[in-house]
Amino acid sequence: MSVLSQAERDRIEAAIRVVEARTSGELVTVVADRADSYLFVSLLYAVAGAFTVAPVLWALDATTKFLPLYVIQVVTFLVLLLLLRWRPVLMALVPDSIQRLHAERLAREQFVNLGLADTPERAGILLFVSAAERYVEVIADRGIHERVTVGVWSKAVAAFAEQVKQGRVADGFLATIEILGGQLARHMPAETDNPNRLPDVLIEIRG
């Protein structure tokens, strides 16, 4: 299932085109369904549950035979694994630090893979959301980062994060595009020859 509707995608892409008509900088938007499958977390808890159930049944004298205990362990493992693949349960069990680590890594991979580090004026900006983790990040190349004050970046990230935490991902993108668009137009105005080097479309990564 897509994180954003087609209408929301259209609004974001239109906002990017408006901004890029006024600047030589490049904005790229990426939304990920989630940063990782976290299969290792599901497996860890499922294995722990399967290994716990046998000693408990043994202690309770429910059964002492090997085959029934083995079957119960296997069934427990499979049931827990299926349950722990359900996203609300899984994300509740994944520590915030692990979620942040995976989301940060994916954001940086996208910045490099999408060519944001290769623009001639080093003026690429990535607006990144990982929905399951409620994680946002704005990554700017040094050409624009050095020209914009820290307070502006903080304001943009704060506006972005506030909207995303409330489930309004599209509004978060639009608010951030508006804030950064003004900065790009001010510090890197469009030149006569203003090629569009990077995609204006919202890039969606499905987990």
C-alpha positions as semicolon CSV with decimal commas, in nm:
position;residue;x (nm);y (nm);z (nm)
1;M;0,000;0,000;0,000
2;S;0,130;0,344;-0,096
3;V;0,215;0,586;0,183
4;L;0,070;0,878;-0,016
5;S;-0,229;0,912;-0,248
6;Q;-0,184;1,013;-0,611
7;A;-0,332;1,354;-0,532
8;E;-0,076;1,407;-0,255
9;R;0,206;1,298;-0,484
10;D;0,087;1,544;-0,749
11;R;0,085;1,831;-0,498
12;I;0,439;1,755;-0,385
13;E;0,573;1,721;-0,738
14;A;0,405;2,047;-0,843
15;A;0,563;2,226;-0,545
16;I;0,908;2,096;-0,643
17;R;0,867;2,223;-0,999
18;V;0,769;2,569;-0,874
19;V;1,077;2,584;-0,650
20;E;1,320;2,455;-0,910
21;A;1,201;2,711;-1,164
22;R;1,350;2,977;-0,933
23;T;1,680;2,811;-0,839
24;S;1,976;2,622;-0,973
25;G;1,950;2,391;-0,673
26;E;1,788;2,049;-0,681
27;L;1,523;1,910;-0,447
28;V;1,454;1,538;-0,434
29;T;1,182;1,381;-0,221
30;V;1,186;1,019;-0,104
31;V;0,933;0,836;0,112
32;A;1,000;0,483;0,234
33;D;0,728;0,255;0,363
34;R;0,985;0,142;0,622
35;A;1,362;0,147;0,645
36;D;1,411;-0,225;0,703
37;S;1,215;-0,550;0,732
38;Y;1,359;-0,607;1,083
39;L;1,339;-0,980;1,022
40;F;1,620;-1,037;1,273
41;V;1,400;-0,890;1,548
42;S;1,108;-1,119;1,462
43;L;1,338;-1,421;1,453
44;L;1,502;-1,330;1,783
45;Y;1,175;-1,304;1,973
46;A;1,025;-1,611;1,805
47;V;1,328;-1,824;1,890
48;A;1,329;-1,693;2,247
49;G;0,963;-1,780;2,286
50;A;1,007;-2,127;2,139
51;F;1,299;-2,207;2,370
52;T;1,109;-2,073;2,672
53;V;0,790;-2,272;2,627
54;A;0,951;-2,617;2,667
55;P;1,111;-2,556;3,013
56;V;0,787;-2,395;3,132
57;L;0,578;-2,695;3,026
58;W;0,838;-2,928;3,177
59;A;0,833;-2,740;3,508
60;L;0,454;-2,746;3,514
61;D;0,465;-3,119;3,442
62;A;0,232;-3,062;3,146
63;T;0,436;-3,306;2,940
64;T;0,781;-3,461;2,971
65;K;0,796;-3,645;2,639
66;F;1,039;-3,522;2,380
67;L;0,817;-3,537;2,069
68;P;0,523;-3,335;2,207
69;L;0,764;-3,076;2,348
70;Y;0,942;-3,049;2,014
71;V;0,615;-3,009;1,824
72;I;0,500;-2,742;2,069
73;Q;0,830;-2,557;2,026
74;V;0,800;-2,559;1,648
75;V;0,436;-2,445;1,657
76;T;0,522;-2,171;1,909
77;F;0,806;-2,049;1,689
78;L;0,587;-2,032;1,377
79;V;0,295;-1,863;1,552
80;L;0,521;-1,604;1,713
81;L;0,704;-1,540;1,387
82;L;0,377;-1,476;1,205
83;L;0,254;-1,250;1,483
84;L;0,581;-1,059;1,490
85;R;0,567;-0,991;1,117
86;W;0,255;-0,782;1,181
87;R;0,389;-0,429;1,161
88;P;0,227;-0,270;1,470
89;V;0,363;-0,550;1,691
90;L;0,702;-0,556;1,521
91;M;0,762;-0,181;1,537
92;A;0,663;-0,175;1,904
93;L;0,941;-0,424;1,976
94;V;1,217;-0,267;1,768
95;P;1,415;-0,023;1,988
96;D;1,401;0,341;1,879
97;S;1,779;0,347;1,843
98;I;1,768;0,058;1,595
99;Q;1,486;0,220;1,398
100;R;1,680;0,544;1,376
101;L;2,000;0,368;1,272
102;H;1,832;0,189;0,981
103;A;1,640;0,499;0,870
104;E;1,954;0,715;0,877
105;R;2,143;0,458;0,672
106;L;1,868;0,439;0,409
107;A;1,851;0,820;0,383
108;R;2,224;0,846;0,321
109;E;2,215;0,565;0,067
110;Q;1,943;0,749;-0,123
111;F;2,135;1,076;-0,116
112;V;2,432;0,909;-0,286
113;N;2,242;0,672;-0,515
114;L;2,014;0,944;-0,654
115;G;2,309;1,164;-0,751
116;L;2,250;1,442;-0,500
117;A;2,620;1,452;-0,419
118;D;2,714;1,505;-0,784
119;T;2,542;1,830;-0,885
120;P;2,781;2,093;-1,031
121;E;2,711;2,354;-0,761
122;R;2,680;2,093;-0,485
123;A;2,328;2,223;-0,419
124;G;2,127;1,902;-0,391
125;I;1,882;1,860;-0,103
126;L;1,712;1,535;-0,005
127;L;1,382;1,538;0,184
128;F;1,345;1,189;0,328
129;V;1,067;1,018;0,524
130;S;1,053;0,664;0,655
131;A;0,688;0,621;0,749
132;A;0,697;0,319;0,981
133;E;0,970;0,476;1,192
134;R;0,812;0,825;1,180
135;Y;1,159;0,939;1,080
136;V;1,246;1,245;0,875
137;E;1,574;1,384;0,754
138;V;1,687;1,673;0,538
139;I;2,031;1,619;0,385
140;A;2,192;1,906;0,196
141;D;2,511;1,903;-0,005
142;R;2,779;2,146;0,107
143;G;2,716;2,403;-0,167
144;I;2,382;2,505;-0,015
145;H;2,442;2,386;0,341
146;E;2,721;2,640;0,391
147;R;2,503;2,930;0,274
148;V;2,199;2,865;0,492
149;T;2,201;2,932;0,865
150;V;2,162;2,651;1,115
151;G;1,834;2,801;1,234
152;V;1,674;2,758;0,892
153;W;1,770;2,391;0,876
154;S;1,637;2,338;1,228
155;K;1,309;2,508;1,139
156;A;1,269;2,297;0,825
157;V;1,337;1,970;1,007
158;A;1,108;2,064;1,297
159;A;0,820;2,149;1,062
160;F;0,880;1,828;0,870
161;A;0,896;1,605;1,178
162;E;0,588;1,757;1,345
163;Q;0,366;1,684;1,046
164;V;0,501;1,333;0,989
165;K;0,459;1,235;1,355
166;Q;0,092;1,326;1,321
167;G;0,062;1,112;1,010
168;R;0,047;1,407;0,767
169;V;0,338;1,306;0,547
170;A;0,234;1,510;0,244
171;D;0,188;1,825;0,453
172;G;0,534;1,768;0,599
173;F;0,690;1,756;0,255
174;L;0,502;2,066;0,140
175;A;0,592;2,272;0,448
176;T;0,960;2,182;0,413
177;I;0,965;2,248;0,038
178;E;0,821;2,594;0,103
179;I;1,082;2,677;0,367
180;L;1,378;2,549;0,168
181;G;1,249;2,679;-0,163
182;G;1,284;3,037;-0,044
183;Q;1,639;2,971;0,072
184;L;1,738;2,809;-0,256
185;A;1,594;3,096;-0,459
186;R;1,779;3,347;-0,240
187;H;2,118;3,181;-0,224
188;M;2,121;2,998;-0,558
189;P;1,886;3,175;-0,798
190;A;1,808;3,020;-1,134
191;E;2,050;3,096;-1,416
192;T;1,960;3,152;-1,780
193;D;2,055;2,794;-1,851
194;N;1,879;2,604;-1,575
195;P;1,877;2,233;-1,658
196;N;1,674;1,996;-1,443
197;R;1,932;1,734;-1,350
198;L;1,739;1,527;-1,097
199;P;1,383;1,388;-1,097
200;D;1,099;1,605;-0,972
201;V;0,883;1,301;-0,898
202;L;0,829;1,174;-0,547
203;I;1,033;0,854;-0,513
204;E;0,864;0,584;-0,310
205;I;1,041;0,284;-0,157
206;R;0,816;-0,002;-0,054
207;G;0,924;-0,233;0,226
